[in-house]
Amino acid sequence: MANGLKIGVPWLMCKEDDAPDPMINTCNGFYCDYFHPNKPSKPKIWTAYELHTRACLSESNFSCVGD
């Protein structure tokens, strides 16, 4: 579907190891140290892992609300 829209920019696919060109597969996890894109020509991209995010409030210092 995404390729059929032909919008001219690559799509980012979370948790898709076999993302076809021009889509870019990304690491959507907490530990992405050993993640590699499915082709050497694609960039290594991390997307937010929602289970480990916190709401952070900021003025002069960053204090996170949560556990």
C-alpha positions in Angstrom: 0.0 0.0 0.0 2.7 2.5 1.0 4.7 2.0 -2.2 1.5 2.5 -4.2 1.1 6.0 -2.9 4.3 7.1 -4.6 4.9 10.1 -2.4 8.6 10.3 -3.1 10.0 9.8 0.4 11.0 6.5 2.0 8.8 5.0 4.6 10.1 3.8 8.0 8.9 0.3 8.9 9.0 -0.6 12.6 9.8 -4.3 13.4 9.9 -5.2 9.7 13.1 -7.2 8.9 12.1 -7.7 5.2 11.0 -4.1 4.4 11.2 -3.8 0.6 13.0 -0.8 -1.2 12.5 2.1 -0.8 11.2 1.4 2.7 13.6 1.4 5.6 13.4 -1.1 8.4 14.1 0.3 11.9 14.9 -1.0 15.3 11.9 -0.5 17.5 13.3 -1.8 20.8 15.1 -0.8 24.0 18.4 -2.4 23.0 19.4 -1.7 19.4 23.2 -2.0 19.7 23.3 -5.0 17.3 20.6 -3.9 14.9 21.5 -3.7 11.2 19.3 -2.6 8.4 18.3 -5.2 5.8 20.6 -3.6 3.2 23.9 -1.8 3.5 22.6 1.2 1.6 19.9 1.9 4.2 20.6 4.0 7.4 20.5 2.6 10.9 17.5 4.2 12.5 16.0 3.7 16.0 12.3 4.5 16.6 10.7 5.0 20.0 10.0 1.9 22.1 6.7 3.0 23.8 6.9 0.6 26.8 10.1 2.2 28.1 9.3 5.9 27.5 8.5 8.3 30.3 6.8 11.7 30.3 9.6 14.2 31.1 9.0 17.7 32.2 11.7 20.4 31.7 12.5 23.9 32.7 16.1 24.0 33.7 16.7 20.4 34.5 15.0 17.2 33.1 12.9 15.4 35.7 11.0 12.3 34.6 7.6 11.4 35.9 7.0 7.6 36.2 8.4 4.6 38.1 
